């Protein structure tokens, strides 16, 4: 966005056919220097559902997983083919169940850890997982409160 808050016409995602893009094909070690969750939140607010790349910064990867941003990991060769296809505006499909990317005549596998794959398929996140155990957490905390006694000697 520009200083007035309007879209910058020269920015690639503000150009046709990429105005409705929800998948980014990204470079190596993507997310390096983006240790705060705000980087992922901003992408999600823009409608980005996935970033496809060869590698991701560790903290960025974890924040993405926690916030439902898919990060399929592919080979450099596949990335180059996808960049070429994306440059033509060709749509890319991510099959989470089969761990496969397709676009045009390209079909390639991707890597993703099992826990992240399951969370994305089921629409799960850390907050929902914690809320499932709310009763157990309350019971535990109630026990702590009764066991914790503080005495102050004067």
ABEGO torsion letter per residue (X at the ends): XBAAGBBBAABAAABOAAAABABBBBBBGBGBGBABAAAAAAAAAAGBABBBBABBBAAAAAAAAAAGBBBBBBBAAAAAAAAAAAAAGBBBBBBAAAGBBBBEABBBBBBBBAAAAAAAAAGBBAAAAAAAAAAAAAAAAAAAAAABBBBBBX
